[in-house]
Amino acid sequence: MKVAVLADELTAVGWRLAGAQVVLATAENIEGGLEEALRGAEVVLVTASLASHVPDARLDAALHAFPPLTLVIADVRQMQEPPDLQAQARSALGLPP
């Protein structure tokens, strides 16, 4: 399975060791890196801090399309956490937190 990770340099180190294809991204080049990853991987992981620089409509489209499976993850420093999908799902279903 081909996994692509769009991350900062420090976060990328661990993912490289795990065998993922790493795209070192910045706020300036995240959109191009995301498009490249979506074309060539089965799973695409984007750190939350980088995902915040992708236009909402484009990020939503990537997260809802399948394949590839696209997820927003925390970076190694946990500078910005990804959305809590479980809380969002519970809220959408009208369930208590």
Backbone as CSV, one residue per row, in Angstrom:
resi,resn,N_x,N_y,N_z,CA_x,CA_y,CA_z,C_x,C_y,C_z
1,MET,0.838,-1.164,0.000,0.000,0.000,0.000,0.890,1.236,0.000
2,LYS,0.605,2.156,-0.901,1.397,3.369,-1.001,0.774,4.466,-0.139
3,VAL,1.552,4.928,0.837,1.111,5.970,1.763,1.938,7.219,1.494
4,ALA,1.262,8.342,1.304,1.942,9.627,1.133,1.618,10.499,2.338
5,VAL,2.631,11.153,2.862,2.462,12.016,4.027,2.979,13.402,3.682
6,LEU,2.120,14.392,3.837,2.504,15.788,3.646,2.753,16.353,5.021
7,ALA,4.009,16.701,5.286,4.382,17.061,6.648,5.587,17.980,6.668
8,ASP,5.842,18.534,7.847,7.057,19.303,8.086,8.224,18.325,8.197
9,GLU,9.424,18.868,8.201,10.622,18.028,8.181,10.738,17.095,9.383
10,LEU,10.453,17.574,10.577,10.575,16.737,11.775,9.549,15.603,11.774
11,THR,8.312,15.912,11.460,7.271,14.885,11.402,7.587,13.859,10.331
12,ALA,8.155,14.320,9.234,8.453,13.447,8.099,9.453,12.347,8.436
13,VAL,10.349,12.616,9.363,11.390,11.629,9.697,10.773,10.295,10.110
14,GLY,9.836,10.329,11.026,9.209,9.086,11.491,8.451,8.378,10.395
15,TRP,7.742,9.137,9.561,6.987,8.522,8.472,7.899,7.906,7.431
16,ARG,9.056,8.513,7.187,10.027,7.909,6.259,10.493,6.559,6.791
17,LEU,10.767,6.517,8.094,11.203,5.262,8.706,10.138,4.181,8.592
18,ALA,8.877,4.585,8.557,7.770,3.635,8.430,7.521,3.241,6.979
19,GLY,8.266,3.845,6.043,8.150,3.462,4.641,7.202,4.306,3.816
20,ALA,6.725,5.406,4.370,5.812,6.269,3.622,6.588,7.162,2.663
21,GLN,5.910,7.538,1.589,6.452,8.548,0.683,6.169,9.892,1.345
22,VAL,7.186,10.675,1.558,7.017,11.934,2.276,7.138,13.104,1.310
23,VAL,6.222,14.040,1.441,6.282,15.300,0.707,6.500,16.379,1.756
24,LEU,7.708,16.969,1.746,7.970,18.067,2.671,7.215,19.266,2.143
25,ALA,6.269,19.720,2.903,5.402,20.787,2.435,5.492,22.005,3.336
26,THR,5.135,23.127,2.753,5.043,24.389,3.476,3.684,24.998,3.148
27,ALA,3.362,26.070,3.817,2.096,26.756,3.538,2.038,27.194,2.080
28,GLU,3.181,27.514,1.499,3.230,28.009,0.126,3.046,26.911,-0.922
29,ASN,3.464,25.682,-0.638,3.400,24.637,-1.668,2.475,23.471,-1.318
30,ILE,1.670,23.608,-0.279,0.835,22.490,0.160,-0.190,22.078,-0.891
31,GLU,-0.762,23.028,-1.611,-1.794,22.660,-2.587,-1.227,21.788,-3.697
32,GLY,-0.064,22.133,-4.227,0.564,21.313,-5.259,0.976,19.952,-4.728
33,GLY,1.509,19.931,-3.514,1.896,18.663,-2.903,0.706,17.757,-2.665
34,LEU,-0.407,18.344,-2.259,-1.622,17.558,-2.037,-2.118,16.952,-3.343
35,GLU,-2.143,17.738,-4.394,-2.601,17.223,-5.694,-1.722,16.060,-6.159
36,GLU,-0.422,16.213,-5.995,0.513,15.147,-6.383,0.265,13.880,-5.571
37,ALA,0.096,14.030,-4.277,-0.138,12.877,-3.401,-1.455,12.186,-3.737
38,LEU,-2.496,12.960,-4.007,-3.804,12.378,-4.330,-3.762,11.560,-5.603
39,ARG,-2.901,11.940,-6.529,-2.788,11.197,-7.796,-2.017,9.891,-7.650
40,GLY,-1.102,9.815,-6.663,-0.212,8.672,-6.657,-0.256,7.744,-5.461
41,ALA,-1.123,7.998,-4.491,-1.113,7.181,-3.274,-2.487,6.595,-2.990
42,GLU,-2.486,5.551,-2.197,-3.743,4.927,-1.755,-4.233,5.541,-0.447
43,VAL,-3.291,6.061,0.349,-3.605,6.744,1.599,-2.789,8.032,1.615
44,VAL,-3.460,9.146,1.905,-2.792,10.445,1.977,-3.027,11.016,3.369
45,LEU,-1.942,11.338,4.050,-2.018,11.925,5.387,-1.443,13.334,5.318
46,VAL,-2.158,14.289,5.885,-1.742,15.694,5.875,-1.774,16.203,7.303
47,THR,-0.687,16.820,7.742,-0.709,17.359,9.102,-1.720,18.500,9.187
48,ALA,-2.309,18.671,10.367,-3.352,19.676,10.576,-2.843,21.083,10.275
49,SER,-1.616,21.364,10.646,-1.093,22.714,10.407,-0.986,23.004,8.911
50,LEU,-0.608,22.017,8.109,-0.553,22.221,6.658,-1.952,22.228,6.051
51,ALA,-2.815,21.373,6.556,-4.184,21.314,6.026,-4.896,22.649,6.201
52,SER,-4.528,23.412,7.218,-5.176,24.702,7.445,-4.860,25.708,6.343
53,HIS,-3.876,25.410,5.504,-3.511,26.300,4.392,-4.129,25.877,3.067
54,VAL,-4.895,24.808,3.080,-5.598,24.347,1.876,-6.994,24.961,1.906
55,PRO,-7.467,25.516,0.782,-8.824,26.065,0.784,-9.828,25.015,1.264
56,ASP,-10.792,25.470,2.070,-11.761,24.552,2.679,-12.443,23.644,1.666
57,ALA,-12.869,24.198,0.551,-13.580,23.393,-0.445,-12.682,22.295,-1.004
58,ARG,-11.416,22.609,-1.243,-10.490,21.611,-1.798,-10.183,20.535,-0.766
59,LEU,-9.972,20.936,0.474,-9.685,19.963,1.520,-10.889,19.056,1.742
60,ASP,-12.085,19.626,1.803,-13.299,18.816,1.969,-13.457,17.815,0.842
61,ALA,-13.179,18.251,-0.386,-13.283,17.345,-1.534,-12.308,16.183,-1.391
62,ALA,-11.096,16.469,-0.958,-10.098,15.410,-0.787,-10.485,14.457,0.338
63,LEU,-11.021,14.998,1.425,-11.396,14.166,2.567,-12.601,13.275,2.266
64,HIS,-13.478,13.717,1.382,-14.683,12.947,1.070,-14.534,12.038,-0.138
65,ALA,-13.504,12.242,-0.936,-13.286,11.393,-2.112,-12.649,10.073,-1.671
66,PHE,-12.893,9.048,-2.438,-12.263,7.748,-2.161,-12.214,6.964,-3.449
67,PRO,-11.137,6.422,-3.861,-9.806,6.564,-3.299,-9.150,7.871,-3.713
68,PRO,-8.073,8.251,-3.100,-7.444,7.640,-1.938,-8.127,8.056,-0.633
69,LEU,-7.873,7.298,0.395,-8.305,7.663,1.739,-7.409,8.818,2.178
70,THR,-8.019,9.937,2.537,-7.259,11.118,2.940,-7.666,11.498,4.355
71,LEU,-6.664,11.713,5.206,-6.907,12.039,6.609,-6.017,13.192,7.046
72,VAL,-6.513,13.982,7.987,-5.724,15.035,8.614,-5.225,14.475,9.945
73,ILE,-3.916,14.628,10.183,-3.283,14.075,11.377,-2.544,15.172,12.139
74,ALA,-2.189,14.895,13.378,-1.363,15.824,14.164,0.090,15.683,13.712
75,ASP,0.857,16.758,13.871,2.288,16.642,13.599,2.990,16.144,14.861
76,VAL,4.257,15.851,14.753,4.988,15.258,15.868,5.035,16.186,17.083
77,ARG,4.989,17.488,16.858,5.010,18.445,17.972,3.617,18.709,18.536
78,GLN,2.607,18.201,17.875,1.198,18.408,18.243,0.889,19.896,18.371
79,MET,1.381,20.666,17.388,1.171,22.112,17.365,-0.283,22.451,17.039
80,GLN,-0.902,21.629,16.216,-2.306,21.843,15.859,-2.954,20.476,15.706
81,GLU,-4.011,20.248,16.443,-4.679,18.952,16.415,-5.664,18.886,15.242
82,PRO,-5.839,17.700,14.682,-6.848,17.535,13.634,-8.247,17.596,14.239
83,PRO,-9.265,17.763,13.394,-10.632,17.782,13.921,-10.978,16.459,14.609
84,ASP,-11.826,16.531,15.608,-12.277,15.340,16.324,-13.453,14.739,15.552
85,LEU,-13.163,13.765,14.707,-14.185,13.184,13.840,-15.266,12.462,14.632
86,GLN,-14.891,11.843,15.738,-15.884,11.146,16.553,-16.887,12.149,17.129
87,ALA,-16.407,13.270,17.629,-17.302,14.290,18.183,-18.198,14.870,17.087
88,GLN,-17.639,15.082,15.900,-18.434,15.613,14.793,-19.527,14.633,14.395
89,ALA,-19.199,13.349,14.336,-20.181,12.344,13.958,-21.286,12.244,15.007
90,ARG,-20.912,12.257,16.279,-21.900,12.186,17.348,-22.839,13.400,17.297
91,SER,-22.272,14.570,17.062,-23.065,15.783,16.959,-24.031,15.716,15.777
92,ALA,-23.537,15.233,14.640,-24.378,15.135,13.439,-25.535,14.156,13.652
93,LEU,-25.310,13.157,14.486,-26.353,12.163,14.768,-27.245,12.560,15.943
94,GLY,-26.931,13.701,16.569,-27.717,14.161,17.703,-27.438,13.406,18.979
95,LEU,-26.279,12.784,19.068,-25.907,12.022,20.262,-25.120,12.900,21.226
96,PRO,-25.155,12.602,22.513,-24.376,13.405,23.472,-22.877,13.156,23.263
97,PRO,-22.076,14.150,23.656,-20.607,14.021,23.474,-19.983,12.926,24.239
